[in-house]
């Protein structure tokens, strides 16, 4: 499912605020704009490397 850039930005902001309020460090947000690629996507396979 694709979401608008504004929705994606709002979700990142919400996640960032959640982490801040719970004294957690958010080091990055990975997004894959092509949900049809599933677990073989570059964003998903690159995530464990971080």
C-alpha positions as CSV (number, residue, x, y, z in Angstrom):
1,X,0.0,0.0,0.0
2,X,1.4,3.4,-0.9
3,X,0.9,6.4,1.4
4,X,1.3,10.0,0.6
5,X,4.6,11.8,1.4
6,X,2.7,14.0,3.9
7,X,1.3,10.8,5.7
8,X,4.8,9.3,5.7
9,X,6.3,12.4,7.2
10,X,3.6,12.5,9.9
11,X,4.3,8.9,10.8
12,X,8.0,9.6,11.1
13,X,7.3,12.6,13.2
14,X,5.1,10.6,15.5
15,X,7.6,7.8,15.8
16,X,10.4,10.3,16.6
17,X,8.3,11.9,19.3
18,X,7.4,8.5,20.8
19,X,11.1,7.6,21.0
20,X,12.0,11.0,22.5
21,X,9.3,10.8,25.1
22,X,10.4,7.3,26.2
23,X,14.1,8.2,26.2
24,X,14.9,6.0,23.2
25,X,17.3,6.8,20.4
26,X,15.9,6.5,16.9
27,X,18.8,6.2,14.6
28,X,16.9,5.9,11.3
29,X,13.7,5.1,9.5
30,X,13.7,2.8,6.6
31,X,10.9,3.1,4.1
32,X,10.3,1.3,0.9
33,X,8.0,3.2,-1.5
34,X,7.3,-0.1,-3.5
35,X,5.4,-2.3,-1.1
36,X,4.8,-4.9,-3.9
37,X,8.5,-6.0,-3.7
38,X,7.8,-7.6,-0.3
39,X,10.6,-9.0,1.9
40,X,13.0,-9.0,-1.2
41,X,13.0,-5.2,-1.2
42,X,16.3,-3.3,-0.9
43,X,15.1,-1.5,2.2
44,X,14.1,-4.7,3.9
45,X,17.2,-6.6,3.1
46,X,19.5,-3.7,4.0
47,X,17.9,-3.2,7.4
48,X,19.7,-6.0,9.2
49,X,23.1,-4.6,8.0
50,X,22.6,-1.5,10.2
